[in-house]
Each structure stands twice: as structure tokens, then as C-alpha cells.
Amino acid sequence: MSLFKSPDRFDLEQQILDCWRVVDDLKTLGDVYDREHTDDQVLNILIGVTELYDQKFNKLFETFETCIKQGVFK
């Protein structure tokens, strides 16, 4: 028995909304760039944001595939 439930269309919807946050995260980074961080620090933050959203989008696509297999979209 799995500890986690199989993702459904509501999980998919939430993950789509969560991925849209990348825009807000980049705006926040732009706001603090001039004031608080060096170029190297900003580059490190961008690398981290890139990895984070790569993982989020991979999870989103896996959920989408699961929903397709379950026939959620009819």
C-alpha cells in the first residue's frame, strides 16, 4: 500500500498554479538585486530557482500523465 494517494485533476490544477509562481519569484529577485546581492549571489539564486522549477515542472508533467492514464479528461 502506498503512503501517497494517486494524483488527481485537483492536484494537477494546484501544481499548475504553483508553477506560475516563477514569475513572482523572478520579480522578487529583480527587486533585491540592486539593493542586497552581488552578481555571484544572484547567479547562485537563479541556479537554485532553475533547479526548483525544473523539479516542479517535472512533477506537474508526471501528474498530467497520471491523469491521462486514469481517464480524468473526458
C-alpha positions as a printed NumPy array, in Angstrom:
array([[  0.   ,   0.   ,   0.   ],
       [  1.332,   3.419,  -0.98 ],
       [  1.65 ,   6.196,   1.579],
       [  0.702,   8.72 ,  -1.081],
       [ -2.551,   8.942,  -2.978],
       [ -2.543,   8.913,  -6.738],
       [ -2.634,  12.492,  -8.066],
       [ -5.915,  13.738,  -9.487],
       [ -7.114,  16.728, -11.504],
       [ -7.194,  18.904,  -8.378],
       [ -3.528,  18.143,  -7.717],
       [ -2.799,  18.98 , -11.351],
       [ -4.607,  22.296, -11.048],
       [ -2.723,  23.194,  -7.865],
       [  0.622,  22.282,  -9.411],
       [ -0.113,  24.447, -12.466],
       [ -0.875,  27.398, -10.198],
       [  2.253,  26.683,  -8.158],
       [  4.426,  26.769, -11.273],
       [  3.078,  30.209, -12.179],
       [  4.837,  31.491,  -9.057],
       [  8.078,  31.52 , -11.015],
       [  7.057,  34.947, -12.314],
       [  6.634,  36.295,  -8.775],
       [  9.922,  34.713,  -7.689],
       [ 11.798,  36.38 , -10.556],
       [ 10.191,  39.735,  -9.781],
       [ 11.301,  39.39 ,  -6.157],
       [ 14.825,  38.61 ,  -7.282],
       [ 14.786,  41.685,  -9.507],
       [ 13.66 ,  43.826,  -6.58 ],
       [ 16.511,  42.737,  -4.304],
       [ 19.227,  42.537,  -6.964],
       [ 20.316,  46.146,  -6.856],
       [ 19.999,  46.531,  -3.109],
       [ 21.248,  43.438,  -1.387],
       [ 23.107,  40.924,  -3.55 ],
       [ 26.276,  40.682,  -5.601],
       [ 26.237,  39.294,  -9.132],
       [ 27.563,  35.954,  -7.842],
       [ 24.826,  35.736,  -5.218],
       [ 22.134,  36.477,  -7.79 ],
       [ 23.587,  33.857, -10.138],
       [ 23.502,  31.285,  -7.325],
       [ 19.896,  32.206,  -6.551],
       [ 18.982,  31.868, -10.237],
       [ 20.618,  28.442, -10.381],
       [ 18.567,  27.398,  -7.343],
       [ 15.325,  28.802,  -8.78 ],
       [ 16.05 ,  26.996, -12.055],
       [ 16.523,  23.666, -10.285],
       [ 13.452,  24.191,  -8.097],
       [ 11.183,  24.932, -11.047],
       [ 12.687,  22.125, -13.1  ],
       [ 11.562,  19.771, -10.327],
       [  8.133,  21.415, -10.066],
       [  7.523,  21.165, -13.81 ],
       [  8.667,  17.523, -13.852],
       [  6.226,  16.736, -11.038],
       [  3.485,  18.62 , -12.872],
       [  4.092,  16.614, -16.051],
       [  4.065,  13.328, -14.105],
       [  0.722,  14.306, -12.576],
       [ -0.595,  15.208, -16.027],
       [  0.493,  11.803, -17.379],
       [ -1.191,  10.056, -14.455],
       [ -4.412,  11.97 , -15.062],
       [ -4.324,  10.992, -18.745],
       [ -3.835,   7.308, -17.838],
       [ -6.704,   7.484, -15.358],
       [ -9.016,   8.987, -17.977],
       [ -9.565,  12.174, -15.973],
       [-10.033,  14.261, -19.123],
       [-13.121,  13.14 , -20.964]])
